[in-house]
């Protein structure tokens, strides 16, 4: 991927009117959903993997998008943030319209181009099958995975207690993700495809970047950065 893809997403977001109502936002999701690629298996290995998260300022409408890039040894090689006023109300299923603006700006500030994005949120495991990870993947063109701390839609059984165990998340008889155990006897995380990656490959990457904690290291570090970094 070249910088032009990220720059295109950045300019497209500013050139086109940003949705301000639930109806407008849902229409955008329906328009972009056919662009999601769920057949590309994605890269089996990557050199640079980015974690993305958004922090919300207390008693304020400011949001901070944070991106942390790690190499394949899980060392931090780059990071960036963007703090701005939220451009969309807080509506479940439409969080992407609050979180995408600062995340796209933060991505555009990186000096290292990531090969894979892991965002704190959902991808296919979404009421309209188009969560933040799908939206972010379509806009950037990058393979993207959604990893959430809590279940959102569908049903799943509790996976076995050992690391690497998983059970499918099903919605309307379709598999939309997995409840994945990243540590023995610890609550699972909820993995779903975003764009240009298979579910098997997504789970393999998540386990690779989760050596010590419940959450993937890129997301854990992005979460910390989003809450501690001074205004940009």
N, C-alpha and C positions, 0 to 999 in steps of 0.2 A: 504493500500500500504506500502511496505517496502522500505528502502533506496536503496535496490538492483535495483529497477526499474529505479530510477534516475541515479544511478551509471552506469547501463547498457546503458542508453541513452547517458551519458557523454562519456563512453568509445567507444560506437559504432560510435559516431560522429567523434572521433579522429582516430579510427582504420580504418575507411573507407575513401576513398578519398572524400573530400568535393567538391561539384560541383563548377566549375569556369565559366561555360557558361550557357546561358539561356536554351539551348537545354538539357544539362545535368540536370539542376535543374527541368525542366518540366518533364523529364523522372522519376526523383525521386518522384515527386508529383503523377504522374500516377501510379507508383509502390506501393506507400503507401496508396493511396486513398481508396482502398477496405478494409483497416484495420480500417477505421473510423466506430465507433458504434453510430448510430443515433436512435437506438431502446431502449437502456437503458434509463429509465426515470431519472436516477440520484438521488442523495440523496435529500429528501425534506428539511432536515436541516443539517447543518454542524457545526463542532466546530471551524475549522480554514479555512479561505478563503484567498487566495493569489492574489494580483494584480501584474501584470507584465507589464513593459514598458521599452522602449529603448530610451536613449538619444544620440543624435549625436553631437559631438564636432564641433564647428564652424571652418572652414578652416583646417579640419583634417579628416583623415580616421578612427579615433577612434570612437567606439560605446560603450556605457555603458548599460549593462543589469541590471535592478533593480527589486527586488522582495520584496514586503511588505506583511507580514502575519498578519491578524486581527482575533480576536476571534469573537464569535457571538454577542458580545456587541459592536463590531467595535473598540476595543482597539488594538493597535499595540502590537504584542507579539514577532515578529521576523522580521528581514530584512537582505538583503544581496545584494551585487553588484559585478559586474565584468566588468572591462574596458579592451578592447583589440582592435586591428586593425580589421577593417571589412574584411571579407574573400570573399565577393561577391559584384559585382557592384550593383548600385542603379537602379533596374528594377521593375516597377509596376507589381504586381502579383507574385513577387518572393522575396518580402521583408523578408520572413521567413529565407532565406539563409544568410541574413545579421544579423538578430536579434536572431536567435536560439542559435548560439554559446555562446554569453555572457549570455543569459537567462538560458541556461542549466547549465553553470558554477555557476551562482548565486543561482539557485535552489539547486545545490549540496552543497552549503555552509550553507544552513539553518540548524537550530537545531530543528525546529518545522516542521513536515511534514503536508502540507496543505491537506485538503479534497477536495478542489475545486480551480481551477485556473480561473481567469478572466484576459484576456490579452487585451491590447489596439491593436485591429486589427480585422481581419475577420476570420470566420470559413468557413461554407458552402457558405456564400455569397462571392463567389470568382469565377473567370472565369473558373477554373478547379475544383471547389467545394472542394478546399483543401488549405484554407488559414492558417495563422499562428496558430490559435487556434486548427485547426484539426491536424496540424503537431505536435504541442506541446503535444496535448492529446495522439496521437498515440505513441510518443516517451516516455512519462512518464507513460502512463496508467491511468492518473488522469482525472476525469470529468473536461471539459474545455469549457469556454464560450468566444466568441469573442465579444467585444464591441468597436465600432468605432465611431469617432466623425462626420464623413462624409460618405455619401453613396458612394459605389464603383461600384457595378454591379446591374443590374435589375431595376425595377421600383416600386414605392410605392406612395400611396396617403398620404397627410398630415394627421396625426392622430388628433383627437379632442384635444382641448387645455388643458384638465385636466390631471393631473398626473395619470399614469397607462394606458392611452389610447394608442392604437397601431394600425398599419395597416401592412399587410403583404408586404414583399419584394419578388417580383416574378421575376424569371429568366427562360426563355424558358418554361413558363407555370407552373413552380414548385415554391413552397414557399421555399426560402432559408434564411429567417430571418424576423425580424420585425423592423419597425421604432417605437421606444418606447419613450413615453413622460415621463421623470423622474421628471419634475417639471411643475407646471401650467404655461402655456404661454411661455415656453422656448423650444428652438429647441430640437427635439428628438435625441436620440442616436440610433445606428444601431446594433442590437443584432443578432448574429447567433450562431448556435450550432457548437461546436468544436468536442467534443468526449464525449460519455457516459452521455448525458443529453438531455432531451426533450426541445423543444422550449418553451413550457409553463413553465417548471421548471426553465429554464435559465432566463426568464423574471422575474419570481418571485424572484429569488436570486438577480438579478440586482436591482430590486426595493428595496429589503430589505437593500442592502448596499449603497443606494443612498438617505440618509435622508435629505440632505441639499443643495447639489450642483447638477449640471447637470450630472456630471460624477460619476460613482461608486467610493466610498471612497478608495477602494484598488488601483484602477488605478490612481486616483488623487494623492495619496501619493507616488506611485511608480514613477510617472512622475516627481514629485518634487525631489525624491531621485536620479533619473537618471541624473538630471541636476545640482545637488548641491553636491553630494557625491565626496570626493577626490578620486584620482586614487587608485585602490585596488592592 
